[in-house]
Amino acid sequence: MNCETSKELMMKYFDAEMDEAEEIQFREHLKACRECSDEYNCMEAIFATLDEKVEIEPPDDFEARVMDKVALIENQRREKSAKTIVWLYNCATLLSIILLFIFVTDMKYGSLISAFEKIGEYFGSFSTVTSAILGAVKDLAGLLANAFTVVADVAVSIVRSYYYVFIVLILMLLGIQKLIHYIGTHTGEEAE
């Protein structure tokens, strides 16, 4: 047996697909050939290592570290939630103070417009800011109205394009309903 044949048979040996005669020839060649014997020993060591089941033990404090990280994440989530609630509370408080000021001023000076003018005197550019906000709200309302108009136009266009299809479907549904009613009434008469 030559080394080339031996190398081909080596994998058959490790896969347990070799017949008895081939195994005897293979073993004889390994005794005679140092190079094939070394390769066989190397392959045997590799397969032995692969067959070993190595269980990796986690460190003793692994569970404690994981639970600490979970607790840290939960605390961060709670803190973020608490900060959001505090922020919303502060905004609501500020809005309440502003509205209270407006209503008190409104009662003192007679009208809401005069209250805004008085606030404008205190804050300088309040009327400019109010006008800008009202303008933005007006523009947004215009955009929403335009979007609604476009959606309505598309819906009307679809109905117009498929008008006959809708009529045929409605007539078919009515016909099926009449047929079911007819079958139901005549089936009951035959049973009596």
C-alpha positions in Angstrom: 0.0 0.0 0.0 1.3 3.4 -0.9 0.9 6.7 1.2 -1.7 8.1 -1.2 -4.0 5.1 -0.7 -3.3 5.2 3.1 -4.4 8.8 3.3 -7.6 8.0 1.4 -8.3 5.1 3.8 -7.6 7.1 6.9 -10.9 9.0 6.8 -12.7 5.8 6.1 -11.1 4.4 9.2 -12.2 7.3 11.4 -15.7 7.2 9.9 -15.8 3.4 10.6 -16.5 2.6 7.0 -13.5 0.4 6.4 -13.9 -3.4 5.9 -11.6 -5.8 7.7 -9.2 -6.5 4.9 -8.6 -2.8 4.3 -8.1 -2.2 8.0 -5.4 -4.9 8.2 -3.6 -3.4 5.2 -3.9 0.1 6.6 -2.5 -1.0 10.0 0.4 -2.7 8.3 1.2 0.4 6.4 1.1 2.6 9.5 3.7 0.2 11.1 6.0 0.6 8.1 5.5 4.3 7.3 6.5 6.9 9.9 4.9 9.8 8.0 1.5 8.2 7.7 1.7 7.0 11.3 2.4 10.6 12.5 -0.5 11.9 10.5 -2.8 9.1 11.9 -1.7 10.0 15.5 -2.4 13.7 14.8 -5.9 12.9 13.4 -6.7 10.6 16.2 -5.8 13.3 18.7 -8.0 15.8 16.9 -11.0 13.5 16.8 -10.5 12.6 20.5 -10.5 16.3 21.4 -13.6 16.8 19.4 -15.4 13.9 21.1 -14.7 15.3 24.5 -17.6 17.2 26.0 -16.2 20.2 27.8 -18.7 21.8 30.2 -17.9 25.4 31.0 -18.8 26.3 34.5 -19.9 29.9 35.0 -18.2 31.8 37.8 -19.7 31.5 41.2 -20.9 35.1 41.2 -22.4 34.9 37.6 -26.0 34.9 38.8 -25.5 37.7 41.2 -23.8 39.9 38.6 -26.6 39.3 36.1 -29.2 40.1 38.7 -27.3 43.3 39.7 -27.3 44.4 36.0 -31.1 43.7 35.8 -31.7 45.7 38.9 -29.5 48.5 37.6 -31.5 48.6 34.3 -34.8 48.6 36.2 -33.6 51.5 38.4 -32.5 53.5 35.4 -35.9 52.9 33.8 -37.7 54.0 37.0 -35.5 57.1 37.2 -36.2 58.0 33.6 -40.0 57.5 34.2 -39.8 59.7 37.4 -37.9 62.4 35.5 -40.6 62.4 32.8 -43.3 62.7 35.4 -41.5 65.6 37.1 -41.0 67.3 33.8 -44.7 67.0 32.9 -45.7 68.2 36.4 -43.5 71.3 36.0 -44.9 72.0 32.6 -48.5 71.6 33.9 -47.7 73.9 36.8 -46.2 76.6 34.5 -49.2 76.4 32.2 -51.5 76.7 35.2 -49.7 79.8 36.4 -49.8 81.4 32.9 -53.5 80.6 32.6 -54.2 81.9 36.1 -52.4 85.1 35.2 -54.4 85.5 32.0 -57.7 85.0 33.7 -56.9 87.3 36.6 -55.7 89.9 34.2 -58.8 89.4 32.0 -61.0 89.9 35.0 -59.1 93.0 36.1 -59.0 94.6 32.6 -62.3 93.4 31.2 -61.5 91.3 28.1 -59.2 88.6 26.9 -57.7 90.8 24.2 -56.8 93.4 26.8 -55.3 90.7 28.9 -53.1 89.6 26.0 -52.1 93.2 25.5 -51.2 93.6 29.1 -49.2 90.3 29.0 -47.5 91.7 25.8 -46.4 94.8 27.8 -44.9 92.5 30.4 -43.2 90.1 28.1 -42.4 92.4 25.2 -42.8 90.2 22.2 -45.7 88.0 23.4 -48.1 89.3 20.8 -45.5 88.5 18.1 -45.1 85.0 19.5 -48.9 84.6 19.8 -49.3 85.8 16.2 -46.7 83.4 15.0 -48.3 80.5 16.8 -51.8 81.5 15.5 -50.3 81.8 12.0 -48.7 78.3 12.3 -52.0 76.9 13.6 -53.9 78.5 10.7 -51.3 77.1 8.2 -51.6 73.7 9.7 -55.4 73.8 9.5 -55.1 74.8 5.8 -52.7 71.9 5.2 -55.0 69.5 6.9 -58.0 70.8 4.9 -56.0 70.4 1.7 -55.0 66.9 2.6 -58.6 66.0 3.4 -59.7 67.4 0.1 -57.1 65.3 -1.8 -58.2 62.2 0.0 -61.9 62.9 -0.7 -61.0 63.6 -4.4 -59.2 60.3 -4.7 -62.1 58.4 -3.1 -64.6 60.0 -5.4 -62.3 59.2 -8.4 -62.1 55.6 -7.4 -65.9 55.4 -7.0 -66.4 57.0 -10.4 -63.8 54.8 -12.1 -65.4 51.6 -10.7 -69.0 52.7 -10.6 -70.3 49.9 -12.8 -68.3 47.3 -10.8 -69.9 48.6 -7.6 -73.4 48.4 -9.1 -72.7 44.8 -10.4 -71.4 43.7 -7.0 -74.5 45.2 -5.2 -76.8 43.5 -7.7 -75.0 40.2 -7.3 -75.3 40.5 -3.5 -79.0 41.3 -3.8 -79.5 38.3 -6.2 -77.7 35.9 -3.9 -79.8 37.2 -0.9 -83.0 36.6 -2.9 -81.8 33.1 -4.0 -81.0 32.2 -0.4 -84.4 33.4 0.8 -86.1 31.5 -2.1 -84.2 28.3 -1.3 -85.0 28.7 2.4 -88.7 29.2 1.9 -89.2 26.4 -0.6 -87.0 23.9 1.3 -89.3 24.4 4.3 -92.5 23.7 2.3 -91.1 20.4 0.9 -90.2 19.2 4.4 -93.9 19.7 5.6 
